[in-house]
Amino acid sequence: MTDVPVSRGVTSARSMARVWEWLLAPRDIAALAAFRVALGLLITVSAVRFLAYGWVDVLFAQPRFRFTYWGFGWVPVLPGSWMPMLFVALGVLGVLLMVGLFYRVTVVLLFAVFAYVQLLDVTNYLNHYYLVSLLLALMCFVPAHRAFSVDAWRRPALRRDWLPAWCTVLLRFQVSIVYVFAGLAKVTTDWLVHAQPLNIWLAARTGLPWVGPLLEQRWVAYAAAWGGMLFDSTIVLFLLWRRTRPFAYVVVLGFHAVTFALFPIGMFPFIMVTAALVFFEPSWPRALMARVRRVPVSLRLPLAGEGASVAAPGWKGRVALGAALVYAFLQVALPLRTHAYGGNVLWHEQGMRFSWRVMTREKNGSATFMVRDSVTGRQWAVSPNQYLTRLQEREMAVQPDLILQLAHRIAQDFEATTHHPVEVRADVRVSLNGRMSELLVDPTVDLSKEEDGLGPKAWIFPAPEGPPVHLRPTRI
């Protein structure tokens, strides 16, 4: 009777030992060093673009009001004149990451500054910059400076030709999460049955040379919708399999080149093309350089007992593994949390952010706030443009939590002026994927008395029923 528990315990111990052996097995550092260089380059280019196009002023200096993430209202705002210097610092830190100089300090500062910039205003949220923040957070724990870096040149004792496999596993997991959930998010009636919002976006691009007439065909929107869903849902499998990996990466390049040409999505294609490099063999940069130089690859990874121990680590290693598992759980749970709210997330937006629903909805809205003095009964109509920039107003008008934040600010301003309590209601009409505009929030609810939080918002109306419209482009 006692043999079964003992046998199970031995089997469990052996399984855990195999897991540790897999995670700690030495792998060539070359691929992670190349990823470090590419990520630093992307950050530098992004910072230069923000400065060159004046976006720092538009997004951070001009706004008189900012929308904060729930729980992060305490994040301080630098004076507008300091923001350009912050982006200069981002560019410099990106260069330091590329060359691997002061890596440990550089990558931590990069994560802190990049995350700070993202937290300044919710209306600036973009999936790909959220991804960069996560990759930088992971790179804080990956010693990708131990080769092909100035740090390794300055300190030869630091140099290593290998890193444990978990460094690559973490990055692959993160990129896989993006693609898989982006694919699952497209398994909707609007996307697959009605090809929306692709039909709307492609119909607006029929003026493009060569491909413009093709984009007028409805079947193209359906092909793009199904192709996009299948690409996102399956590309990770083909990138993980060695035999299909080169062909899959060619598809990645082609897919993101097409999206870059058709849609104004900024750095997103470049970031995803770079991120997909983590799926290649750890020695691919050495193999590429050897092929260019026409010399054989020369690298011998250490065996157990030669500095690459695969023995089960102590409590510190177990704590690190536990932290990695918690991180993995959160990355899976965050995209799934919207199902706890029910309804159509593209409409009510609860759980929309951080869920990798990339390019899945087209929303347009208009909002007017009505303020009523609770003592005198006097009423005022308030336009959002009295508080917001054009970009902020466009984002606010379709996202209920931002509508709530602005309602609270309006209430504060009017109560400070009238010295009376006021009520704030909102008339917000939104069009989702080409449908007729309908009320998004209950216009009878006093939003100044509602509080933001993780719970469902009862004052958001259900999503409109019925199919979206299909646009037929007309030539002038």
N, C-alpha and C positions, 0 to 999 in steps of 0.2 A: 504493500500500500504506500510505502514511503518512497518507492522508486520513481513514481510519476512526477512529484514535485521537484525532486532532485534533478531528474532528466530535463524538465522544463527550465529549471534554473540554469543548467549548463548550456542548454540551447540558446537561452536569452543572452547569456554572457558572451557566447561565441558570436551571436548576431551583432551585439554591440561592439565587439572587438573588430568585426569586419567593417562596421560603419566608421569607426575611428580610423581604421587603416585606409579606407577610401577617402575620408576627408583630409587626412594628414599626408597622403602620398605625395611625393614631390612632383611638381610639374614645372616645365620651362617657364621662366618669368617673362620671356620675350613678348608674348601676346598682351599681358597686362601692362607692360611698359609702353607698348604701342597704343593701347587704349588710353593710358594716362596722357600721352602726347596728343592724341586726337581730341580728348575731352577738354584739355587745356586750350587747344586751338579754337574749338567751338565756343568756349566761354569768352575768349579774347575777341573773336569776331563778333559775337553777340553784343558785347559791351561797346565795341567801336560803332556798330550799327545804331545802337541807342543814342550815342553821342552825336553821330554824324547826321541822323535824321531828325534830331531835336525831340526825340521821344521822351527823354528824361524830363524836359521842361513840360511837355504836354501831359505826361502821366503822373508826375510827382510834384511839380512846382505850381502848375496852374490850378489844380483842384482846391477848392475852399473847404470841401467836406470829403472825408474818406470813409469807405465801407470797411469794417474790420471783420475778421473771422471770429466766430463765436469762441469765447475764451481767450482771445488774443487782443482785446481792446487796450491792454496795457502797453502794447508795443509802442515806444516813442517814435515820433516823426522828426527827422532831421530838418533843419531849415532848408528851404529850396536851393539856396546857393551851395549847400554841401552835397546835394545829390549828384551833380556832375563829377565831383571829386570821388564819390563812392564808386561810380562806374569806371572812372580812371583806375581806381584801386582794383576793381574786378578784372580789368584788362591786364594790369600788371601781374596780378596773382595767377591769371590764366597762363601767362608766359612762364612764370616760375613753375607752375605745374607741368607745363610742357617739357622744360629742360630738367625738371627734377631737382630744383634748388630749394633748400630748407623745406623739404616736402612735408614733414609732419605738421609744421606750423602753417604752411601754405594751404594744405587741403582743409584743415580745420577752419582757417579764416575764410576760405572760399565758401565752404558750406554755410558758415555763420552769416556772411555778407549776402550770399545768394538767397538764403532762406529769409533774411530780413527784408530784402527787396520784395520778395513774393508776398510777405505778410502785410505790406503797407496798405494795399487796397485790393479788396476782393475782385473788383471789376477788371483787374489786370491778370486774373488767373488764367493760365494756359497749361494744358496737360503736359506739354513737353518740358516746360520749365519746372513743373513739379517733378518730372522724371529726373531732370538734371540735379535737383536738390537731393533726391533719394540716392542717386549714383554717387554724389559727393559725400553723402553721409556714410555710405558703404566704403568708399575709398579711404575714409579716415582710419579704417581698420586693416586696409590692404597695403602692405609695404611695397608698393609698386615702384619705389625709388631705388631699389637695391641693385639695379642694373640699368644701363643706358641712361644714366643721369649724372648731373654735376655732383650730387651728393656722393654717389658711388665713386666718382673720380677723385673727389676731395678726400674721401675716407675709405681707402681700400678695404679696411676691415668690415665695412658695411656690405660690401659686394656679395651678392648671391646670384647664381644662375637659375635658381629654382625657388618656388613658393609652394606652400601646401595647397592641395586641390580645392579646399573650401573657399579660397579667394575667388576662384573662377566660378564655383558653384553658386555663390551668393549673387554675383553679377548676372549670371545666366538666369537665375530664378527671377530676379527683378525685371529683366527685359521680357521674360516669358509671361509674367503677370500682365504686362501692358498689352501684348498682342492677344493673349487668350481672352481677356475681359473685353478688349475692343471688339473682338469677333463675336462674343456672346451678346454684347450690347446691340449688335445689328440684327439679331434674330427677333425682329418685330414685324408686325403687319405693315407698318408704314414703310419700313426699309425694303422688305422682300416682296410684298404684294403690290405696293404702290410706288416703289422706287423713289420714295421721298425721304430726305430732301434733295437727293441727287438730281431729280428731274428739274427742280427749281434752279439749282446751281448751274447745271449744264445748259439750261435754256438761256441763262444770262451770259454764256460764253460762246454763243453761236457766231459772234463777230470775229473769232480767231481765224487767222489764215490757215488754209489747208484743212484743218479738222472742223471748222465751224459748221459747214453743212452736215457733217456726220453727227454732230451733237444735237441736231434737230430731231433725229430719229428717236422715237420713244424706246425702242429696243436697246439702244445704247445705254440709257439710264438703268434699265433692268440688268443688263450685262455688267455694268459697273457696280451696281448694288450687290448682286450675287457674287461677283468676283471679289469685291472688297471684303465681304463677310467670310468667304472661303479662304482668302489670303490671310486675314488676321487669325482665323481659327486654326489653321493648319501649318502656318509657316514655321512655327517653333519646332514641330516634329521633323520637318525636312532639314532645318538648320542643325538639329541635334544629330541626325543620322549622317555619318561621314560620307557615304556614297552620294547622297543627294545634296550635301551642303554647298558645294560650289554652284550648282544649278539654282538652288534656293536663294543664294546670295545675289545671283544675277537677277532673279525675280524681284528681290528686295530693292535692288538698284532701279530696275525698271518701274516698279510700282510707285516708289517715292519720287522718281523723276516725273512721272505723269501727274501725280498729285501736286507737285511743285509748279508744273507748267499750267495746270488748270485752276488751282485755287490759291488764294493769298494766305498761306499758312506759315510764312516766315521760315524759321530755322527748324521746324518740325521734321521735314524729310532728312535733313543733314544729321540731326540728332539720332534718328532711328537707324539710319544707315551706319552711323558710327557705333551705336549700341549693339547692332547685330554682329559686330566683329568678335564679341565675347564668345560666340559659339564655335569659332574656328579652333583648330588645334593649337595648343599653347606654343608650339615652335614655328608657327607660320611666318613670323617676321624673319627668323633666321633662315628658313627655307627659301623665302623670297630673296633675301640678300645673297644667299649662296648661289641661287640660280642666276642672279644678275652678274655676280662675280665669277660664275662658273667654277665654284669650288665646292667640295662636299661639306655638308653640315657637320660641325664638330661640337658635340655636347654630350657629356655623360652625367646623368642624374645620379645623385648619391643613393646608396643602398642603406637599409636599416643598419644603424651602428656607425654610419659615416657622417652623422650630422643631420640626418633626416629621419628622426625617430617616429615610428608609427605606433608606439605603445599608447595605451589609453591614458590620457592626461589626468591630472589631479583635479581638485575642486575648482581651480580657476578655469580649466578647460571645460568642465561641466557647466559652470556658470555661463561661459561664453556660448556654449551650445544651447543652453536654455534661452539666453537672450536672442540668439539667432532664430530659434523656433518661435518665440513670441513675436519677433519682427515679421516672420513669414506668416504667422496667423493673422496679424493686423493687415498685412498686404492683401490677404484673401478676404478678410472680414469687411474691410472698408468698401470695396466694390459691391459686396453682397448686402450691405446694410439697408439699401433702399427697399429691398423686398419686405422689410419689417413695416414700412409705411403703406404698402399697397398702392393701388392706382398706377398712374402713368408718371414715372419719374421725369420724363421730358417736359411734363406740364407743371407738376408741383415742385420739382427741383430738390426735393428732400432726399439727400444721399447722392446727388448728382456729381458734386465735386469729388475728386480723388477716386473716381470709379472707372476711369479710362473709357468713358463713353465719348469716343473721338468722332467728331463730325457726324453726329447722329440726329441733330435737330436744327431746324430753322425757325426762329421765333422773332416776331416783331410785336411791339406793344406800345401803348400810350398810357400815361398815368396823369391824373389830376387829383390833388389832395384837397379835401374840404375841411376847414377848421371852423369849429363852433365854440364860441365863448359860453361856458357852462353857466355863467352868472347873468350876462346881458342877453344872450341868445344871438348875438351878432355873428355873422358868418363871413368867411373869406375863402376864395378859391386860390390855391397856391400851385404854381407850375414848378415842376422839378428843375427847370433850367435856371431858377433863381439860386439854386444850390450846387448844381452839378455841371460838369463839362458834357459835351455831346456824347463822348464815349461812355461816361458814367451813366448818363441818362438812358442810353440804349440798353445797357446791361441791367440797370435797376428795374426797368419797366417790365422785365420778364422773369425776375427772380424774387419770389415772395419775401425771403429773409432780408433782402436789400430794401424792398419796399417798406418793411417794418422798421428798419434802421432809420430811414429817412423820415418816416412818420414820427418817430421819437424825437429826432432833431427838430422837426418843425414844431412839435408840441413844446419843446424846451424854449425855443425862440419866442413863440407867441405868449407863453406863460411869463417869460421874463419881461415882455413888453406890456401886456395887459394886466399883469399881477393877478390874474384869475386862472383857475383851472380851465383847460380847453379839451375838446374832443377832436380827434383827427381820423377822418375816414378817407378812403381812396377809391376812386373810380379807375380801374385798371382793365384795359381790354387788350387781349393778346391773341395773335394768330400763330398756330402751331403747324408747321409743315404745309403752309398754303391754305389752311382752313379759314373760314370766316372768323373774324375776331369775336371773342367771347370774354365774359367777365372772368378774371383770374382770382380775385379775392372778393370776399363778401363786403359790399359797400355799406352795409349797416353796422359793421363792427368798428368800434373805437380802437384803432390800432395803437394809440398811445397807452392803452391799458394792457396790451398783449406783450408777453415776454418771449424772447428768442430762446432756443434751447434745442435739445436733441429729440424732444417729444414731437409727435405729429401736430400739425397746425390745422385746427378745425376750421379756421376762417378762410382756407383755400378751397375754392370750388372744385368739383370733380372735372376731369379732363373732358373736352367736348367729344361727343360720339360722332360716328360717321366717318367716311373716308376723306382723305385730303383731295384737293383738286389736282388735275394734271394740266400742266402748262403746255401750250402749243406755241412755239416761237413764231413770230411774224417778222418778215423782212420789210424794211422801209425802203 
